[in-house]
Amino acid sequence: MTIYWDDNYGEYEIESQEDIDFYHETQKQSVWKKCQDCGRRVKIKRDYAICNSCATKRERGWDI
């Protein structure tokens, strides 16, 4: 198993070629932009406004 990480979904535990292909396709669809919550420059999908770290904090009830 190989572990990958990105700003869209966080950590990937990749075991199959299909999952590796999904990871690479996600990277191709991502662009560099500023996260609207933390202000960091992150590589996320065009239709995303916040990075995975901020999304996780929101899901856990943090006040951002």
C-alpha positions as CSV (number, residue, x, y, z in Angstrom):
1,M,0.0,0.0,0.0
2,T,1.2,3.5,-0.9
3,I,0.0,6.7,0.8
4,Y,-0.6,9.8,-1.2
5,W,-1.7,13.2,0.0
6,D,-3.3,16.3,-1.7
7,D,-5.3,19.4,-0.8
8,N,-8.5,18.0,-2.2
9,Y,-9.1,14.9,-0.2
10,G,-6.2,14.7,2.2
11,E,-4.7,11.3,2.6
12,Y,-5.2,8.5,0.1
13,E,-4.3,4.8,0.9
14,I,-3.7,3.5,-2.5
15,E,-3.7,-0.2,-3.3
16,S,-5.1,-0.5,-6.8
17,Q,-4.2,0.9,-10.2
18,E,-7.8,2.3,-10.4
19,D,-7.1,4.4,-7.2
20,I,-3.8,5.6,-8.5
21,D,-5.5,6.7,-11.8
22,F,-8.1,8.5,-9.7
23,Y,-5.4,10.3,-7.7
24,H,-3.6,11.4,-10.9
25,E,-6.8,12.5,-12.6
26,T,-7.7,14.6,-9.5
27,Q,-4.2,16.2,-9.7
28,K,-4.8,17.0,-13.4
29,Q,-8.1,18.7,-12.6
30,S,-6.6,20.8,-9.8
31,V,-5.3,24.4,-10.0
32,W,-3.3,26.5,-7.6
33,K,-5.5,28.9,-5.7
34,K,-5.9,30.5,-2.3
35,C,-8.0,28.6,0.2
36,Q,-10.9,30.9,1.3
37,D,-10.6,29.8,5.0
38,C,-6.9,29.6,5.8
39,G,-5.5,31.7,3.0
40,R,-2.8,29.1,2.1
41,R,-1.9,28.6,-1.6
42,V,-3.2,25.1,-2.3
43,K,-3.8,22.9,-5.3
44,I,-7.5,22.1,-5.4
45,K,-10.2,21.4,-8.0
46,R,-11.5,24.5,-9.7
47,D,-15.0,24.2,-8.1
48,Y,-13.5,23.9,-4.6
49,A,-13.1,26.9,-2.4
50,I,-11.4,25.4,0.6
51,C,-8.6,22.9,1.2
52,N,-9.1,19.4,2.8
53,S,-7.6,20.6,6.1
54,C,-10.2,23.4,6.4
55,A,-13.0,21.1,5.3
56,T,-12.0,18.6,8.0
57,K,-12.0,21.4,10.7
58,R,-15.5,22.5,9.6
59,E,-16.8,19.0,9.7
60,R,-15.5,18.7,13.3
61,G,-17.2,21.9,14.3
62,W,-14.2,24.3,14.5
63,D,-14.9,28.0,14.2
64,I,-12.7,29.1,11.2
